[in-house]
Amino acid sequence: MKTLLISAALGLPLFSIGAAADEVPTVQLLMKEGHVIPETLEVPANTKFRLEVKNEGPGSVEFESGPLKKEVVIAQGTTKTLVIQPLKPGSYKFHDDFHQKSGQGSLVAK
């Protein structure tokens, strides 16, 4: 968890690429108290990846993105992994449907 927050604060990539060429990179997103951490998450463009969304609560959250065609409810204290197909370079907005004012974010594919 500390690594995630430090990486986000320093603007460092939050994905790890495994040793095998066919492994899918994973990026991590934290949803907590109606906020998305980090609000902007850089992801690899033109590459399939996993998005791990962790909800530290309180209460449930709903990760929703029209551009990504993803919608999932995540219970407090749990993590869901979403597989995201390759994205063209650009910005893809998402939000927490249960906290629409404060739970906004975007994936930036580079």
Contacts in CASP RR format, 6 or more apart in sequence:
PFRMAT RR
TARGET T0000
AUTHOR 0000-0000-0000
METHOD contacts of the structure
MODEL  1
MKTLLISAALGLPLFSIGAAADEVPTVQLLMKEGHVIPETLEVPANTKFR
LEVKNEGPGSVEFESGPLKKEVVIAQGTTKTLVIQPLKPGSYKFHDDFHQ
KSGQGSLVAK
1 30 0 8 1.000
4 14 0 8 1.000
4 28 0 8 1.000
4 30 0 8 1.000
4 37 0 8 1.000
5 30 0 8 1.000
5 37 0 8 1.000
6 12 0 8 1.000
7 13 0 8 1.000
7 14 0 8 1.000
8 14 0 8 1.000
8 37 0 8 1.000
8 38 0 8 1.000
11 38 0 8 1.000
11 42 0 8 1.000
13 42 0 8 1.000
14 27 0 8 1.000
14 28 0 8 1.000
14 38 0 8 1.000
14 41 0 8 1.000
14 42 0 8 1.000
15 25 0 8 1.000
15 26 0 8 1.000
15 27 0 8 1.000
15 43 0 8 1.000
15 44 0 8 1.000
15 49 0 8 1.000
16 25 0 8 1.000
16 26 0 8 1.000
17 23 0 8 1.000
17 25 0 8 1.000
18 25 0 8 1.000
24 48 0 8 1.000
24 49 0 8 1.000
24 50 0 8 1.000
24 83 0 8 1.000
25 44 0 8 1.000
25 47 0 8 1.000
25 49 0 8 1.000
25 50 0 8 1.000
26 49 0 8 1.000
26 50 0 8 1.000
26 51 0 8 1.000
26 52 0 8 1.000
26 81 0 8 1.000
27 41 0 8 1.000
27 43 0 8 1.000
27 49 0 8 1.000
27 50 0 8 1.000
27 51 0 8 1.000
27 52 0 8 1.000
28 51 0 8 1.000
28 52 0 8 1.000
28 54 0 8 1.000
29 36 0 8 1.000
29 37 0 8 1.000
29 38 0 8 1.000
29 41 0 8 1.000
29 51 0 8 1.000
29 52 0 8 1.000
29 53 0 8 1.000
29 54 0 8 1.000
29 63 0 8 1.000
30 36 0 8 1.000
30 37 0 8 1.000
30 54 0 8 1.000
30 56 0 8 1.000
31 37 0 8 1.000
31 53 0 8 1.000
31 54 0 8 1.000
31 55 0 8 1.000
31 56 0 8 1.000
31 57 0 8 1.000
31 61 0 8 1.000
31 63 0 8 1.000
31 74 0 8 1.000
31 96 0 8 1.000
31 103 0 8 1.000
32 55 0 8 1.000
32 56 0 8 1.000
32 57 0 8 1.000
33 56 0 8 1.000
33 57 0 8 1.000
33 58 0 8 1.000
34 57 0 8 1.000
34 61 0 8 1.000
34 96 0 8 1.000
34 98 0 8 1.000
34 99 0 8 1.000
34 102 0 8 1.000
34 103 0 8 1.000
35 99 0 8 1.000
35 102 0 8 1.000
35 103 0 8 1.000
36 94 0 8 1.000
36 95 0 8 1.000
36 96 0 8 1.000
36 103 0 8 1.000
36 104 0 8 1.000
36 105 0 8 1.000
39 104 0 8 1.000
39 105 0 8 1.000
39 106 0 8 1.000
40 105 0 8 1.000
40 106 0 8 1.000
40 108 0 8 1.000
41 105 0 8 1.000
41 106 0 8 1.000
41 107 0 8 1.000
41 108 0 8 1.000
42 107 0 8 1.000
42 108 0 8 1.000
42 110 0 8 1.000
43 49 0 8 1.000
43 51 0 8 1.000
43 84 0 8 1.000
43 87 0 8 1.000
43 107 0 8 1.000
43 108 0 8 1.000
43 109 0 8 1.000
43 110 0 8 1.000
44 109 0 8 1.000
44 110 0 8 1.000
45 86 0 8 1.000
45 87 0 8 1.000
45 88 0 8 1.000
45 89 0 8 1.000
45 90 0 8 1.000
45 109 0 8 1.000
45 110 0 8 1.000
46 86 0 8 1.000
46 87 0 8 1.000
46 88 0 8 1.000
46 89 0 8 1.000
46 109 0 8 1.000
47 86 0 8 1.000
48 83 0 8 1.000
48 84 0 8 1.000
48 85 0 8 1.000
48 86 0 8 1.000
49 83 0 8 1.000
49 84 0 8 1.000
50 81 0 8 1.000
50 82 0 8 1.000
50 83 0 8 1.000
50 84 0 8 1.000
51 81 0 8 1.000
51 82 0 8 1.000
51 83 0 8 1.000
51 84 0 8 1.000
51 107 0 8 1.000
52 79 0 8 1.000
52 80 0 8 1.000
52 81 0 8 1.000
53 63 0 8 1.000
53 72 0 8 1.000
53 74 0 8 1.000
53 79 0 8 1.000
53 80 0 8 1.000
53 81 0 8 1.000
53 82 0 8 1.000
54 74 0 8 1.000
54 77 0 8 1.000
54 78 0 8 1.000
54 79 0 8 1.000
55 61 0 8 1.000
55 74 0 8 1.000
55 75 0 8 1.000
55 76 0 8 1.000
55 77 0 8 1.000
55 78 0 8 1.000
55 79 0 8 1.000
56 76 0 8 1.000
56 77 0 8 1.000
57 76 0 8 1.000
57 77 0 8 1.000
58 76 0 8 1.000
59 75 0 8 1.000
59 76 0 8 1.000
60 73 0 8 1.000
60 74 0 8 1.000
60 75 0 8 1.000
60 76 0 8 1.000
60 98 0 8 1.000
61 73 0 8 1.000
61 74 0 8 1.000
61 96 0 8 1.000
61 98 0 8 1.000
61 99 0 8 1.000
62 71 0 8 1.000
62 72 0 8 1.000
62 73 0 8 1.000
62 74 0 8 1.000
62 96 0 8 1.000
62 97 0 8 1.000
62 98 0 8 1.000
63 70 0 8 1.000
63 71 0 8 1.000
63 72 0 8 1.000
63 74 0 8 1.000
63 80 0 8 1.000
63 82 0 8 1.000
63 94 0 8 1.000
63 96 0 8 1.000
64 70 0 8 1.000
64 71 0 8 1.000
64 72 0 8 1.000
64 94 0 8 1.000
64 95 0 8 1.000
64 96 0 8 1.000
64 97 0 8 1.000
65 71 0 8 1.000
65 92 0 8 1.000
65 93 0 8 1.000
65 94 0 8 1.000
65 95 0 8 1.000
66 93 0 8 1.000
66 94 0 8 1.000
67 92 0 8 1.000
67 93 0 8 1.000
67 94 0 8 1.000
68 84 0 8 1.000
68 87 0 8 1.000
68 92 0 8 1.000
68 94 0 8 1.000
68 107 0 8 1.000
70 82 0 8 1.000
70 84 0 8 1.000
70 94 0 8 1.000
71 97 0 8 1.000
72 80 0 8 1.000
72 82 0 8 1.000
74 80 0 8 1.000
84 107 0 8 1.000
87 107 0 8 1.000
87 109 0 8 1.000
88 109 0 8 1.000
89 109 0 8 1.000
89 110 0 8 1.000
90 108 0 8 1.000
90 109 0 8 1.000
90 110 0 8 1.000
91 106 0 8 1.000
91 107 0 8 1.000
91 108 0 8 1.000
91 109 0 8 1.000
92 106 0 8 1.000
92 107 0 8 1.000
92 108 0 8 1.000
92 109 0 8 1.000
93 104 0 8 1.000
93 105 0 8 1.000
93 106 0 8 1.000
94 104 0 8 1.000
94 105 0 8 1.000
94 106 0 8 1.000
94 107 0 8 1.000
95 103 0 8 1.000
95 104 0 8 1.000
95 105 0 8 1.000
96 102 0 8 1.000
96 103 0 8 1.000
96 104 0 8 1.000
END
